[in-house]
Amino acid sequence: MIRRLPSAVLFPLLLGVAACGSDGGDAAADTGGADVLADATAGDAGGDGTSADTAEEDFGVSLVEAPLWTLAAPEDDPFVARAPAEPRCVDGAWYVDIDLIEIDTGKCDYATLVQPLAADLAPGDEVEIIAWNGRLAAPEVAMAHIDVRIGDALVWGEEVPIPSEGGFYTPRLAVTAAAPAGTPVYFHVDNHGFNTWNLVKISRFR
């Protein structure tokens, strides 16, 4: 079964410091802001018609690179409120597979990876995320989370029940406020059971 996610979620990207709200155990993942991401709509490509403009229109500009992901320290992890009392993440639990990052939750039940944003984001840009997971199974019923965050703002997040079939996610979101290159980008997964989660790309379109 394929899951198609809604593409209208909170995304108050700020140049300064954005205040995080509180929502019980998921306090770190609540943006607490009023800005929203609207469904992306087709528009003029813009630019001067060069091959670079055409490439970005067709494929976007990558905002992350799979080899650059590193495990966030607990003190820098915006999702730390979700962490189990004794999180388990052994060597080799997450790895680069060609040009995507894969997390094996059989070896790592909680992980937040981080790297710097590779290009500026401006209002009017669109951000496309492509991710997927295999079939989710565990000895008992549980809930998994997958999230992408830029700076202090939650870009996209989803709760996925366990057990469930695999899912493929392709949200495309309109940016409402700017974020400069170098802003931390976080990819977070927490999941009880022997499952795999993959982040294929995060791209900018203008």
N, C-alpha and C positions, 0 to 999 in steps of 0.2 A: 504494500500500500504506500502511495506517495503522499506526503504531507506538503501542502503549499501554504506558506506562511503569509499572514497579512503584512502589508508593507506600509503601515502607518503606526509608528511608535515614537516615543519621546527621543529627542536628539538635540538638546540645548547646548551645542558646542560653543564654548566661550573662549575669548582671548585671555580673559582674566581668570579668576577662581570662581567656579560655579559651586553653589551650595548643594550638598547632597541631602535628600529628604530621608524619612524614616518610614519603614513599612514592615514592622515586626522583625522576623528573622532575616528578611531580605533587605535590611536597611541600606546596605552598601550599594545595592543595585537600583535604588529609587533616585531618579534625577531631581525630583522636587521642583522642577521648572515648568513653565507654561508653554515653551516653544514645542512645536510638534513637527514631525516629518509628514508631509503630504504624499499621496500616491504620485509617483513620477508620471508626467505626461509628455508626449512628444512635442518638440519645438524646433526652432531654427538651430542648425548646428553651430553657427557663428564662426569666428576665426577668419582666416584669409584664404581658405581653400587649399592650403599646403598639404603635403602628404602627412605631416605631423598632426594637423587638424583632423584629417580623415582617419588616421590611426586611432586617435583618442575617441572620436565619435563612434568608431566600430568596436574598439577593444577596451577603451578607458585607459587611465593611468593607474598603475598598481600603487597602492598605498602601503603595502607590506611585502616582505620577502620571506619565504618559508625558512631559509637558513638563519634568519636573524632573530627568531623567537627565542627568548630565554625565560626561565621560570622566575616569576616575580617573588621578591622577598615578602614574608608575611606583613612587615610594616608598610609595604608599598602596595599591597593587594587590596583593591577596592571591594572585593567579594569575600573578604576574610570572615565576615559574620556567618557565612554558610559552611565554613570549614568544619569537618568533624573534629572531635576531641584529639584524635591521633591520626591525622591524614597520612596516607601511604602513597608514596610516589617514588618508585625505584628507578635506577638508571635504565635507560632504554624504553621507558614508558611512553615517551613522546619522541617523534622522529620525523625527518623530512622524507617524503616519498615523492620523488621527482620534483614537482613544484608545489606540493601541498604539505600541510602539517597534519599529522595524525596522532591522536592521543588514545592509548590503549588503557581503558579504565579497569581492565583486569589487573593491571600493574600500578594504576594511579587513579584512586577514587575521587581525587580533587586536584585540579590544576588551574592556575592562572598564568598564562604566558604573556609576555610584554615585549614590545619593540617600539622605536620612534616612528611616527607618521612620516612617510617618505615624501609627501607633497602637500602644499597648502590646500585647505578647503575654504571655499567662500560661499556666501548665500547664493542660492540658485544652482550650485553644483548638485549632482546626484551621486550617491554612494550605492554601489551594488556589492552584495555579499553572496558568495556561493559556498555552501557547506552541506555536509550530509553525514548521516550516521547509519551504522548497520542495525540489524535486528537487536532490540533491547530485551535482555532477559536477566533475571536475578532470582535468588531463592525465595524472596518475598516481594510483595508489591512495594513500589517505591516511586520516586519522582526524580527525573534528571533535569539538569539545566544546561543550556548553551547560551552564551552571551558574547557580544562584542561591545566594547566600550572605548571611547576616545576621550582622553583626559578625564574630567569629572562627569562626563555625560554618557548615559547608556544609549548606544546607537540602536541595538536590537537585542532582544532576548526572548527565549521560549522555554516553557516548562513542557517536558515530554514524559508521559506516564510509562512506567515499567511494570509489566511487559508491554511491548508494542512492536510493530513492524519497523523496518528502516524508513528513514525520511530524507528528503532532498529539499533544501531551502535556498530560495533565490530572491530575497527581499531587495527591492531597489527603492531608495529613499531620497527625498529632497532635503538638502542642507538648508537650515534656517539661520545659522550664525557661523562665523568664521572660526577656523582652527589652524594654527600655523604648522608647517613642517617641524618635526621634532616633538610634537605633543605625544605623550605615551598612548599606544594602542594596546588594548587588552583583549585576549581571547580566553574565555573561561569555560570550563566544563566541570560539573560535578555529577557523579553517577555511581550508584551502587550496583555492581555486577560486572560481568565480563563482556564488554562492549567496546566499539571503536567509534571515534568522532573525528571528522576531517574538516579542516578549513581550507578551501581551494583558493579563494581570492577575496580581497577587499579592494575595490577599484573606484576611481573617480571618473565621472563623465561630465563634460561641459557642453 
